[in-house]
Amino acid sequence: MTNIVYIATSLDGYISAPDGNLDWLSMVPNPDDDDLGFAAFMSRVDVVVMGRVTFESVVGFDVGWPYPVPGLILSRSLTQIPAGFEDKVQIISGTPEQIIAQAGELGHETLYIDGGKTIQGFLQADKIDEMILSELPVLLGGGDRLFGGLVAPLEFEHIGVEVLLGQITKRHYVRRRDK
């Protein structure tokens, strides 16, 4: 099983503004998926694993389910899937290890891990194999950080960097497990 993070951050490491909004993501022209390599990335994964808050943001975009693969929504409080998403997502809960096991039982092998708390939980459990971080040239000065506390340091190997649209720095890392 491979677990991959693909997310945008501000220069100062935030994934949302202090008021929780994501408007800052549109500060640069919205590139085509091909410009960001997102379509190629999505062809590698077979399920999106995201937390409830991230899912509610996706629902709020009012565009339907934007991914070509199904979603596993992590929640202990969400009891019903919103209309229009019933055949796209299902609600699950558990530790990262339990979530990985459930995804495997459903036939999934490559998981796209999305959402701040979800990513932090998978990192704390040392269950992230790759990270693709797209950094936008804006300082938010507060909000939700991508990274939180860890039990122990995690080493990643830097695979490469691209500059997209002359503004977005996309960095690719793979977890080092050779120690």
C-alpha positions in Angstrom: 0.0 0.0 0.0 1.3 3.5 -0.9 0.0 6.6 0.8 0.7 9.9 -0.9 0.1 13.6 0.1 -0.6 16.1 -2.7 -1.4 19.6 -1.2 -0.9 23.3 -1.6 0.6 25.4 1.2 1.5 29.1 1.7 5.1 30.2 2.0 4.7 30.1 5.8 3.3 26.5 5.8 -0.4 27.1 6.1 -3.1 25.2 4.2 -6.0 27.6 5.2 -6.2 31.3 6.1 -6.8 32.4 9.8 -10.6 32.4 9.2 -10.4 28.9 7.6 -11.1 30.1 4.0 -9.2 28.9 1.0 -9.6 32.0 -1.2 -5.8 32.5 -1.2 -5.5 29.4 -3.4 -6.9 31.5 -6.3 -4.4 34.3 -5.9 -2.5 32.8 -8.9 -4.3 32.0 -12.2 -6.0 28.6 -11.9 -3.8 26.3 -13.9 -5.1 23.4 -15.9 -4.7 20.0 -14.2 -2.0 19.2 -16.8 0.0 22.3 -15.8 0.2 21.1 -12.2 0.6 17.4 -13.1 -2.5 16.7 -11.0 -4.2 14.6 -13.7 -1.0 12.4 -13.9 -0.9 12.2 -10.1 -4.6 11.1 -10.0 -3.9 8.4 -12.5 -1.6 6.9 -9.9 -4.1 6.7 -7.0 -7.3 4.7 -6.7 -9.0 6.4 -3.7 -9.0 9.7 -1.9 -8.8 9.6 1.9 -9.9 12.9 3.5 -11.2 14.2 6.8 -14.7 15.6 7.3 -13.6 19.2 7.3 -11.9 18.9 3.9 -14.9 16.9 2.6 -17.2 19.7 3.7 -15.0 22.2 1.8 -15.2 20.1 -1.3 -19.0 19.9 -1.0 -19.1 23.6 -0.5 -17.4 24.2 -3.9 -20.7 23.1 -5.4 -19.0 21.2 -8.3 -19.8 17.6 -7.3 -17.1 15.1 -6.6 -14.1 16.5 -8.4 -12.0 13.3 -8.4 -12.0 10.4 -10.9 -11.7 7.9 -8.0 -13.9 7.3 -5.0 -13.4 8.8 -1.6 -13.2 7.5 2.0 -14.3 10.3 4.3 -12.9 10.0 7.9 -15.5 11.1 10.4 -16.9 10.0 13.7 -19.7 12.7 13.6 -20.8 12.6 10.0 -23.8 10.3 9.8 -25.2 11.0 6.3 -23.5 11.5 3.0 -24.8 14.7 1.2 -27.1 14.3 -1.8 -25.2 13.7 -5.0 -22.2 12.1 -3.3 -23.8 8.8 -2.3 -22.1 6.8 -5.1 -18.8 8.6 -4.8 -17.8 8.4 -1.1 -18.3 6.4 2.0 -17.7 7.3 5.7 -15.1 5.4 7.7 -13.2 6.0 10.9 -10.3 4.6 12.8 -6.6 4.9 13.2 -4.4 5.3 10.1 -3.5 1.6 10.4 -7.2 0.7 10.5 -8.0 3.1 7.6 -5.3 1.5 5.5 -6.6 -2.0 6.3 -10.2 -0.9 5.5 -9.0 0.6 2.2 -7.1 -2.6 1.4 -10.2 -4.7 2.1 -12.1 -2.5 -0.4 -9.4 -3.3 -3.0 -7.5 0.0 -2.9 -3.7 0.0 -3.1 -2.6 3.7 -3.6 -4.2 6.2 -1.3 -4.3 10.0 -1.8 -4.2 11.4 1.7 -5.8 14.9 1.9 -6.7 17.3 4.7 -4.6 18.8 7.4 -5.6 16.7 10.4 -5.7 13.6 8.3 -2.2 14.2 6.9 -0.9 15.0 10.4 -2.4 11.7 11.8 -0.9 9.6 9.0 2.5 11.4 9.5 2.3 10.8 13.3 1.7 7.1 12.6 4.6 7.1 10.0 2.2 6.1 7.2 3.1 8.6 4.5 5.3 7.3 1.7 5.3 10.4 -0.6 4.6 14.1 -0.4 4.0 16.4 -3.3 3.8 20.0 -1.9 2.9 23.0 -4.1 3.9 26.2 -2.4 2.1 29.4 -3.4 3.9 32.8 -3.1 1.8 34.2 -0.3 2.3 34.6 3.5 -0.9 34.0 5.4 0.5 34.7 8.9 -1.9 32.2 10.5 -4.5 29.5 9.9 -4.2 25.8 9.8 -0.7 24.4 9.5 0.1 21.5 7.3 2.5 19.9 9.8 2.0 19.2 13.5 3.9 17.4 16.2 5.5 14.0 15.6 6.5 11.2 17.9 9.9 11.0 16.2 11.6 12.8 13.2 10.7 11.4 9.8 13.3 11.6 7.0 12.3 12.2 3.4 14.4 12.2 0.2 14.0 15.2 -2.0 13.1 13.8 -5.5 12.7 17.0 -7.4 11.3 20.5 -7.8 9.4 22.2 -10.5 8.3 25.9 -10.9 4.8 26.1 -12.3 3.4 29.1 -14.0 6.4 31.0 -12.9 5.0 31.2 -9.3 4.2 27.8 -7.8 7.0 25.7 -6.4 6.1 22.0 -6.5 8.4 19.8 -4.4 8.3 16.0 -4.4 9.6 13.9 -1.5 9.7 10.2 -0.8 9.9 8.7 2.7 13.4 7.3 3.6 13.0 4.0 5.5 16.5 2.7 5.1 17.6 3.3 8.7 
